[in-house]
Amino acid sequence: MERNIGNLDKFIRISIALIFIALYATDRIKGTLGYVLIGFAVILLFTSLINFCPIYTFLGWNSHTKKKE
């Protein structure tokens, strides 16, 4: 797996995941929508931790900049 998530992308993913978790924890979002958003938050956190998004590979996107050697 080659990295395809950059730092800005990682920051955005983590921020969105924390917002979803906070909305669920404060009962702003309940029920099925809450469960779906928590699942989405877990996926966002996981992909940001491993720096790889399978959807980006499928679409041919890459936000990770490689350092010049």
C-alpha positions as CSV (number, residue, x, y, z in Angstrom):
1,M,0.0,0.0,0.0
2,E,1.4,3.3,-1.1
3,R,0.4,6.4,0.8
4,N,-2.2,8.5,-1.0
5,I,-3.5,10.7,1.7
6,G,-1.7,14.0,2.4
7,N,-1.4,16.0,5.6
8,L,-4.2,18.5,4.8
9,D,-6.5,15.6,3.7
10,K,-5.7,13.7,7.0
11,F,-6.5,16.9,9.0
12,I,-9.9,17.3,7.3
13,R,-10.8,13.6,7.7
14,I,-9.9,13.6,11.4
15,S,-11.8,16.9,11.9
16,I,-15.0,15.6,10.2
17,A,-14.8,12.3,12.2
18,L,-14.5,14.2,15.5
19,I,-17.5,16.4,14.6
20,F,-19.6,13.3,13.8
21,I,-18.6,11.7,17.1
22,A,-19.3,14.9,19.0
23,L,-22.8,15.2,17.4
24,Y,-23.6,11.7,18.3
25,A,-22.2,12.0,21.9
26,T,-24.3,15.1,22.5
27,D,-27.5,13.5,21.1
28,R,-27.8,16.0,18.3
29,I,-28.0,13.0,15.9
30,K,-29.8,9.9,17.0
31,G,-31.0,6.6,15.6
32,T,-30.0,5.1,12.3
33,L,-28.4,8.3,11.0
34,G,-26.2,8.4,14.1
35,Y,-25.0,4.9,13.6
36,V,-24.2,5.5,10.0
37,L,-22.3,8.7,10.8
38,I,-20.3,6.9,13.6
39,G,-19.4,4.1,11.1
40,F,-18.3,6.8,8.6
41,A,-16.3,8.5,11.3
42,V,-14.5,5.2,12.1
43,I,-13.7,4.7,8.5
44,L,-12.3,8.2,8.2
45,L,-10.2,7.8,11.3
46,F,-8.9,4.4,10.1
47,T,-7.9,5.6,6.7
48,S,-6.2,8.7,8.1
49,L,-4.2,6.6,10.5
50,I,-2.9,4.2,7.8
51,N,-2.5,7.1,5.2
52,F,-4.3,5.1,2.5
53,C,-7.8,5.4,1.0
54,P,-8.9,2.6,-1.4
55,I,-11.4,4.9,-3.1
56,Y,-8.6,7.2,-4.0
57,T,-6.8,4.3,-5.7
58,F,-9.9,3.4,-7.6
59,L,-10.3,7.0,-8.8
60,G,-6.6,7.6,-9.4
61,W,-6.4,10.4,-6.9
62,N,-3.4,11.1,-4.6
63,S,-3.1,14.0,-2.2
64,H,0.2,12.8,-0.7
65,T,3.2,14.7,-1.9
66,K,6.4,12.7,-2.2
67,K,9.7,14.2,-1.0
68,K,12.4,14.7,-3.6
69,E,15.5,12.7,-2.9
